[in-house]
């Protein structure tokens, strides 16, 4: 019997695999930052939002306290609450599906659901992407944590600097116009200036406060910076543009 996959299912499965594989880096970096294998696995199971998880271990790797790490992770997790309101209105989950939907409301599941016009495809894309990423992310987190523990000294492999690279990877898709670039530059300068003056973990909170003030008084769109990192249909739009002969 041949299984027919819908467009939303295909996109969700491909995103799940690509994102899930990235979990291996989080597991390895978590152990390098000082977490045990079980702590890294628990963090992925319970927190389950990549940006916040990398923020958490990034602060720990820099010598910051657990409180500072939690604060940085919470700031990056605010957008998930915004996503939750959007998905609640779109999918209208009931009963035990509500907390389940909240837990798997991430960039990938929101992007897949938002890219569909049919309500059934929206639900299908959301759940397949959300559950798929959750399962694979946690499997590969465990694998990365085990491998990272076996590697020994993280400095010998450069893992102590990988968290910084992960942050840059998460930030780069946001720099789509002049204002986000300006905010990033100002926050980076502020971070560099306060590093010698405050305990580890606090500089990222200072940068976040500056960005929040800028956003509050700025004139940019209210949703700017809150959209999902992924656009599952970007390659299709590029193909249509090429066929139409327009730049």
C-alpha positions in Angstrom: 0.0 0.0 0.0 1.5 3.3 -1.1 1.4 6.2 1.3 0.5 9.5 -0.2 2.3 12.5 1.3 0.6 15.9 1.1 2.7 19.1 0.3 2.6 20.1 4.0 3.7 16.7 5.1 6.7 16.7 2.8 7.8 20.1 3.9 7.3 19.2 7.6 9.3 16.0 7.3 12.2 17.6 5.5 12.3 20.5 8.0 12.1 18.0 10.9 15.1 16.0 9.6 17.3 19.1 8.9 16.5 20.7 12.3 16.7 17.5 14.2 20.2 16.8 13.0 21.3 20.2 14.4 20.4 18.9 17.8 23.7 17.0 17.8 25.6 20.3 18.0 23.5 21.4 21.0 24.2 18.2 22.9 27.9 18.5 22.3 28.0 22.2 23.2 25.8 21.6 26.3 28.4 19.1 27.7 31.2 21.5 26.7 29.5 24.3 28.7 29.5 22.1 31.8 26.2 20.3 31.7 26.0 16.5 32.3 24.6 14.3 29.6 21.3 14.0 31.4 21.1 17.7 32.1 21.6 18.5 28.3 18.9 15.9 27.5 16.5 17.3 30.1 17.0 20.8 28.8 16.0 19.8 25.3 13.0 17.8 26.5 11.7 20.6 28.8 12.8 23.9 27.2 12.7 22.8 23.6 13.4 26.0 21.7 16.7 26.1 20.0 17.5 29.8 20.4 16.8 29.8 24.1 18.7 26.6 24.6 21.8 27.9 22.9 21.5 31.2 24.9 21.4 29.2 28.1 24.5 27.2 27.4 26.2 30.2 25.9 26.0 32.1 29.2 27.1 29.1 31.2 30.0 28.5 28.9 31.1 32.1 29.5 31.0 31.6 33.3 27.6 33.1 33.9 25.3 32.1 36.7 22.2 29.9 36.2 20.0 32.9 36.8 21.7 34.9 34.1 21.5 31.9 31.7 17.8 31.5 32.5 17.2 35.2 31.9 18.9 35.2 28.5 17.0 32.1 27.5 13.6 33.6 28.6 14.2 36.7 26.6 14.7 34.7 23.4 11.7 32.6 24.2 9.3 35.5 24.2 8.6 35.1 20.5 7.2 31.6 21.2 4.4 33.2 23.2 3.6 35.4 20.2 3.6 32.3 18.0 1.3 30.6 20.4 -1.4 33.2 20.1 -1.2 32.9 16.3 -1.4 29.1 16.3 -4.2 29.0 18.9 -6.3 31.2 16.6 -5.3 29.2 13.5 -5.6 25.6 14.8 -7.9 26.0 17.8 -6.6 23.0 19.7 -8.8 21.6 22.6 -8.3 19.4 25.6 -4.8 17.8 26.1 -3.8 19.1 22.6 -3.5 22.6 24.0 -0.5 22.0 26.2 1.0 19.7 23.6 0.6 22.3 20.9 2.2 24.9 23.1 5.2 22.7 23.7 5.9 22.2 20.0 5.1 25.7 18.9 8.5 26.6 17.4 9.8 28.4 14.3 9.6 25.3 12.2 6.1 24.2 13.1 4.7 27.8 12.9 6.4 28.4 9.5 5.1 25.2 8.0 1.5 25.8 9.2 1.5 29.5 8.2 2.6 28.5 4.7 -0.6 26.6 4.1 -4.0 27.9 3.0 -6.1 24.8 3.7 -7.0 24.4 7.4 -6.4 20.6 7.3 -2.9 21.2 5.7 -2.2 23.8 8.4 -2.9 21.4 11.2 -1.0 18.6 9.4 2.0 20.7 8.8 2.1 22.1 12.3 1.9 18.7 14.0 4.2 16.8 11.8 6.8 19.5 11.9 6.4 20.1 15.6 6.4 16.5 16.7 9.0 15.5 14.1 11.5 18.2 15.3 10.8 17.3 18.9 11.6 13.6 18.5 14.6 14.0 16.3 16.0 17.0 18.2 16.0 15.1 21.4 17.4 11.9 19.9 20.3 13.8 18.4 20.8 16.0 21.5 21.4 12.8 23.4 23.8 11.5 20.8 25.7 14.8 20.7 25.9 14.9 24.5 27.3 11.4 24.6 29.8 12.2 21.8 30.7 15.5 23.4 31.4 13.8 26.7 33.7 11.4 25.0 35.7 14.2 23.2 37.2 15.4 26.5 38.5 18.9 26.8 36.2 21.1 24.6 39.0 23.7 24.0 41.1 21.0 22.2 38.3 20.8 19.6 37.2 24.4 19.6 33.8 23.7 21.1 34.2 26.5 23.5 33.8 28.9 20.6 31.0 27.1 18.8 28.3 28.6 20.9 29.3 32.0 19.6 29.0 30.6 16.0 25.6 29.2 16.9 24.4 32.6 18.1 25.6 34.2 14.8 23.8 31.6 12.8 20.6 32.4 14.7 21.0 36.1 14.3 22.0 36.3 10.6 18.6 35.6 9.1 17.2 38.5 11.1 19.5 41.1 9.5 17.3 41.9 6.5 17.2 45.7 6.7 19.2 48.6 8.0 17.5 48.9 11.4 18.2 45.3 12.6 21.8 45.7 11.5 22.0 49.0 13.4 20.5 47.4 16.5 22.9 44.4 16.3 25.9 46.8 16.0 24.9 48.9 18.9 24.1 45.9 21.1 27.5 44.3 20.2 29.3 47.5 21.1 27.4 47.8 24.4 28.3 44.2 25.2 32.0 44.7 24.5 32.0 47.8 26.7 30.3 46.2 29.8 32.1 42.8 29.7 35.0 44.1 32.0 32.5 45.7 34.4 29.8 43.1 35.1 29.7 39.4 35.9 29.4 36.8 33.0 25.9 36.5 31.6 24.9 40.1 32.4 26.3 41.6 29.1 23.7 39.7 27.0 20.9 41.0 29.3 22.2 44.6 28.8 22.2 44.1 25.0 18.6 42.7 25.2 17.5 45.7 27.3 19.0 48.1 24.7 17.2 46.2 21.9 13.9 46.3 23.8 14.1 50.1 24.4 15.0 50.6 20.7 12.1 48.4 19.6 9.7 50.2 22.0 10.6 53.7 20.7 11.4 52.6 17.1 9.0 53.0 14.1 9.5 49.6 12.6 6.7 47.1 12.0 5.4 45.6 15.3 5.9 42.1 14.0 9.5 42.7 12.9 11.8 40.1 14.5 9.0 37.9 15.6 8.4 36.0 12.3 9.7 32.4 12.1 13.3 32.0 11.0 12.2 29.6 8.3 10.3 30.2 5.1 9.4 26.7 3.8 8.3 28.1 0.4 11.2 30.4 -0.3 12.7 28.0 -2.9 9.4 27.8 -4.7 9.1 31.6 -4.9 12.7 31.8 -6.2 11.8 29.3 -8.9 8.7 31.3 -9.9 10.7 34.5 -10.1 13.3 32.9 -12.4 10.6 31.5 -14.7 8.9 34.8 -14.9 12.2 36.5 -15.9 12.0 39.1 -13.3 14.8 40.1 -10.9 
